[in-house]
Amino acid sequence: MIKLNAGKMIYIWAVLALIGCSDKKIAEKINLADIPEQMIEEFRMIDTRMGMKNWKLEAVKASIYEGKAYIELEKPVMFFYEENEETSVISGNKGSVDQNTKIIRLNENVVVDSSKEALKLKTEELFYDTESKRIYSDEAVEIIRQGGITKGVGFESDSGFNRILIKDNETTIRN
């Protein structure tokens, strides 16, 4: 006699229900474009020039979709380097890599920690253009430094956070 636990019973009922549906009904209920063609756990992408690491992008999971020109990222973290020394780290809850433009997007609770420039930046969305090495956002930003806090809407910077342009800004100086 075969014994079935609750999990196996649910699985059998689900299979029987799917068999009873026509392929057309299943296709109507499930948009195949929303199902990843490939999923990568512990995703890692590294950019180097002349043997020196420029940046590294890691994510808990990456999803690649057929017919879409981007890779979706879960919990992405981006590391920037100068002369193979880590200078800053950017993290977010979600992100994507546009495979055509090579622009990396991090969004939802984005935080930049720059040890080199001793700053922390917070925003909801941030882009890194791998071709121009430019970091930018059109969202509200908050930059915290030892001397004060600068808030604005939109910013632009080089990848080393040496030159930062904050649009529509307001600065609070701490004593």
RAGI-V949415 format. One record per residue. N is the residue number from 1. RES is the residue in one small letter. PHI is phi in whole degrees, -180 to 180 (NA if undefined). PSI is psi in whole degrees, 0 to 359 (* if undefined). Layout:
n & res & phi & psi
N & RES & PHI & PSI
N & RES & PHI & PSI
This chain:
n & res & phi & psi
1 & m & NA & 138
2 & i & -94 & 128
3 & k & -100 & 134
4 & l & -119 & 130
5 & n & -86 & 175
6 & a & -61 & 320
7 & g & -62 & 317
8 & k & -67 & 323
9 & m & -64 & 316
10 & i & -63 & 318
11 & y & -61 & 314
12 & i & -61 & 316
13 & w & -64 & 321
14 & a & -65 & 318
15 & v & -64 & 315
16 & l & -63 & 321
17 & a & -65 & 319
18 & l & -68 & 323
19 & i & -63 & 324
20 & g & -71 & 340
21 & c & -87 & 150
22 & s & -80 & 158
23 & d & -58 & 325
24 & k & -65 & 318
25 & k & -65 & 321
26 & i & -65 & 314
27 & a & -62 & 326
28 & e & -68 & 325
29 & k & -82 & 331
30 & i & -115 & 120
31 & n & -86 & 108
32 & l & -62 & 336
33 & a & -68 & 341
34 & d & -89 & 357
35 & i & -101 & 124
36 & p & -62 & 141
37 & e & -76 & 324
38 & q & -139 & 145
39 & m & -128 & 133
40 & i & -119 & 124
41 & e & -94 & 147
42 & e & 55 & 53
43 & f & -66 & 140
44 & r & -148 & 133
45 & m & -133 & 131
46 & i & -126 & 135
47 & d & -110 & 126
48 & t & -129 & 153
49 & r & -136 & 126
50 & m & 49 & 44
51 & g & 79 & 0
52 & m & -106 & 134
53 & k & -75 & 126
54 & n & -93 & 310
55 & w & -155 & 160
56 & k & -137 & 135
57 & l & -117 & 126
58 & e & -125 & 152
59 & a & -150 & 150
60 & v & -61 & 319
61 & k & -150 & 144
62 & a & -125 & 138
63 & s & -120 & 129
64 & i & -113 & 128
65 & y & -110 & 138
66 & e & -65 & 132
67 & g & 82 & 356
68 & k & -108 & 142
69 & a & -94 & 24
70 & y & -141 & 160
71 & i & -110 & 127
72 & e & -87 & 140
73 & l & -120 & 142
74 & e & -112 & 126
75 & k & 55 & 56
76 & p & -74 & 148
77 & v & -137 & 130
78 & m & -118 & 131
79 & f & -113 & 134
80 & f & -113 & 147
81 & y & -133 & 150
82 & e & -132 & 123
83 & e & 52 & 45
84 & n & 63 & 13
85 & e & -103 & 130
86 & e & -66 & 127
87 & t & -111 & 330
88 & s & -158 & 158
89 & v & -134 & 134
90 & i & -121 & 132
91 & s & -133 & 156
92 & g & -157 & 170
93 & n & -78 & 325
94 & k & -137 & 169
95 & g & -174 & 181
96 & s & -158 & 159
97 & v & -123 & 119
98 & d & -81 & 116
99 & q & -74 & 342
100 & n & -86 & 309
101 & t & -89 & 345
102 & k & 64 & 28
103 & i & -94 & 131
104 & i & -102 & 131
105 & r & -119 & 130
106 & l & -118 & 138
107 & n & -146 & 167
108 & e & 68 & 105
109 & n & 56 & 54
110 & v & -81 & 132
111 & v & -132 & 131
112 & v & -110 & 128
113 & d & -118 & 114
114 & s & -111 & 106
115 & s & -70 & 326
116 & k & -65 & 316
117 & e & -99 & 4
118 & a & 50 & 55
119 & l & -139 & 158
120 & k & -128 & 132
121 & l & -121 & 137
122 & k & -125 & 137
123 & t & -160 & 177
124 & e & -101 & 345
125 & e & -155 & 139
126 & l & -148 & 143
127 & f & -121 & 147
128 & y & -126 & 119
129 & d & -91 & 110
130 & t & -69 & 336
131 & e & -76 & 310
132 & s & -90 & 353
133 & k & 57 & 38
134 & r & -110 & 136
135 & i & -109 & 135
136 & y & -155 & 163
137 & s & -156 & 149
138 & d & -105 & 2
139 & e & -89 & 172
140 & a & -62 & 137
141 & v & -129 & 153
142 & e & -135 & 123
143 & i & -113 & 123
144 & i & -110 & 123
145 & r & -126 & 170
146 & q & -57 & 322
147 & g & -84 & 348
148 & g & 166 & 186
149 & i & -122 & 132
150 & t & -117 & 128
151 & k & -117 & 148
152 & g & -167 & 180
153 & v & -120 & 108
154 & g & 93 & 142
155 & f & -157 & 164
156 & e & -146 & 142
157 & s & -154 & 161
158 & d & -79 & 169
159 & s & -69 & 344
160 & g & -93 & 359
161 & f & 57 & 31
162 & n & -79 & 321
163 & r & -122 & 112
164 & i & -118 & 131
165 & l & -114 & 119
166 & i & -108 & 124
167 & k & -87 & 150
168 & d & 49 & 57
169 & n & -103 & 160
170 & e & -142 & 128
171 & t & -114 & 135
172 & t & -113 & 121
173 & i & -96 & 131
174 & r & -97 & 146
175 & n & -90 & *
